[in-house]
């Protein structure tokens, strides 16, 4: 029974800390755009990049 006198306030403190961390992340913009990076993966990029001098040297070897 005596353990509850310690565990209940400790668990309430942990909940408040977790809520504080969550709301700090919300205010910092952590959850602003959840779908943008996932959609960028699916976008097709067919443009061909020009070869650089370094890549031409590597292809000759």
C-alpha positions in Angstrom: 0.0 0.0 0.0 2.9 2.4 0.8 4.2 1.9 -2.7 1.0 3.5 -4.1 1.9 6.7 -2.3 5.0 6.9 -4.5 3.7 5.4 -7.7 0.6 7.4 -8.2 2.3 10.9 -8.0 5.2 9.5 -10.1 2.8 8.3 -12.8 0.9 11.6 -12.8 4.3 13.4 -13.2 5.2 11.1 -16.2 1.9 11.8 -17.9 2.4 15.6 -17.5 5.9 15.3 -18.9 4.6 13.3 -21.9 1.9 15.8 -22.5 4.4 18.7 -22.3 6.7 17.0 -24.8 3.8 16.3 -27.1 2.6 19.9 -27.1 6.1 21.3 -27.5 6.4 19.1 -30.6 3.0 20.4 -31.9 4.1 24.0 -31.3 7.4 23.4 -33.1 5.7 22.2 -36.3 6.7 18.5 -35.9 3.4 17.3 -37.2 2.6 20.0 -39.8 3.0 17.9 -43.0 2.7 14.2 -42.6 1.7 13.3 -46.2 4.1 15.5 -48.2 7.3 13.4 -47.9 5.3 10.2 -48.7 3.8 11.7 -51.8 7.2 13.1 -53.0 8.5 9.5 -53.2 5.7 8.6 -55.6 6.3 11.5 -58.0 8.1 10.4 -61.1 11.3 12.2 -62.0 12.1 11.4 -65.6 14.6 14.2 -66.2 18.1 13.0 -67.2 20.9 14.7 -65.4 23.8 15.8 -67.6 27.0 13.9 -67.1 29.8 15.7 -65.2 33.4 15.6 -66.1 34.1 13.4 -63.0 31.4 10.8 -64.0 32.8 10.7 -67.6 36.3 10.0 -66.2 34.8 7.2 -64.1 33.0 5.7 -67.1 36.2 5.6 -69.2 38.1 3.4 -66.6 
